[in-house]
């Protein structure tokens, strides 16, 4: 069932913070990033972010898709999927249109689903007491 786990983590990566590397600061990139070491600071990427099994990120992350197989301490905002693998831990809030937590994965925080492709609510007819009960269309939301 979880055979795709290895395939998910082997995505193309343009930037690598390798095992044994500790880095701090803010990272803004158009490319994908893979963290196998330790990173502290905010990450803003147009690409995908992978936190490997040995990776630790004390970061707020904004990215396309995010795969967590290590540990993240901070909030994650994706424009796509957030996947927490069986070894992954997210200690913070998640904001994603798709959330997938494998058995054994940990989300210690809040989950906020963003379905941007959903239709907006249609207008709803409501009675207006000021005009004798005539119905008016009122936009929901």
N, C-alpha and C positions, 0 to 999 in steps of 0.2 A: 504494500500500500504506500509506503514512503520511499519507494525506489527513486522518485523524482527529486528527493532531498539533495543528492549529490549533483544532479543536473541543475537545480536551481542555484546552487552555490558556485557553479563553474561558469557563470556568465562572464562576458568580456569585461575586463577592468582596465581602465587607463591609469589610475593612480592607486598605488599600493603602500600601505603603512604596515610593514612586515613584522613578523614575530620578533620580540626583543626590542622593538622600537617604541619609544615614548615621545609623543609630540603634543604640543599645546598651541593654541591660537585658533583663529577662525579660518575656515576653509570655504571658499566660494569657487565653484568650477562648473564647466559645461559637461564634464566627463563623468564617467562612473568611478566610484571609489570603493576599495576593499580595505577593511581594517582587520589586521591579524594581531596587531600590537595594542598599545594604549593611546587613546586620543582624548584630549580635553579641549573643548571649545565648540562653537556652533559650526554646523555643516550645512551649506546651501548648494545643492547640485541639481542641474537639469537632467543628469543621468541617474543611474541606479546606485544605491548604497548597499554594500554587503558587510555585515559585521561577522567575521569568521568565528569559529568555535573558541579560539583563544583570544579573540578581540574584546576590548573593553572601551566603550565610548561614554564619556561624561559630557553629553552633547544634546543640544536641541537640533533635530535633523529635519531639513526640508528637501525632498527629492522626488524623483519619479516613482520608482518602486523601491522598497526597503526590505531586505532580508536580514533577520537577526538570528544568528546561530550562537553568538556570544552574549555579552551583557551591554545594555544601554541604560544609562541613568539620565533621563531627560525626556522631552516630548518629541514625538515623531509625527510629521505632517507629510503625507504622500499625495501625489497626484494620481496614483494608481493603487497598487497592492502593498499591504504590509503583511509579511510572512514571518511568523515566529516559529522557528524549527523546534524540534524536541529538546535541543540543548540551549535554546535561546531564552533570554530574559529581558523584558522591558519593564523598567521601573519609572513610570511616567505615563502621560496621556498619549493616546493614539488618535490620529485624525486621518481616516482613509476611506476610500469608496469600497475597498475589499479588504477584509481582515481574515487571515487564515492562521490559526494557532494549532500546531501539531501537538499530539499527545505528549505531555511532559514539558511543553513550552509554558512560560510564565508571563502573564501580563498583570503587573501590580500597579494599577492606576485606572484611569477611565478610558473608555472606548467611545469615540464619536464617529459615526458613519456619515459620509458625505456622498450622496447619490446625485451628482450634478445632472445626470441624464434623465432623471425623473421629470415628469410633466409638472408644470406649475398648477396649483389648484384653480379650478374654474370658478367663475363668479357664482355667488349663492344669492337666491332671492330672499329678501327679508322684508317684513312689514315695517313701514314707517308710521309711528303714531301721530306725527305732526300733519300728515296729509290724509287722515281718515282711513288708514289701513291700506293705502295703495302700496303695491309691491315695488321695490327698487332693487336693482342689482348692486350688490356690494362685493367688492373683491376680497376674497379670503386672504388672510395672512397679513 
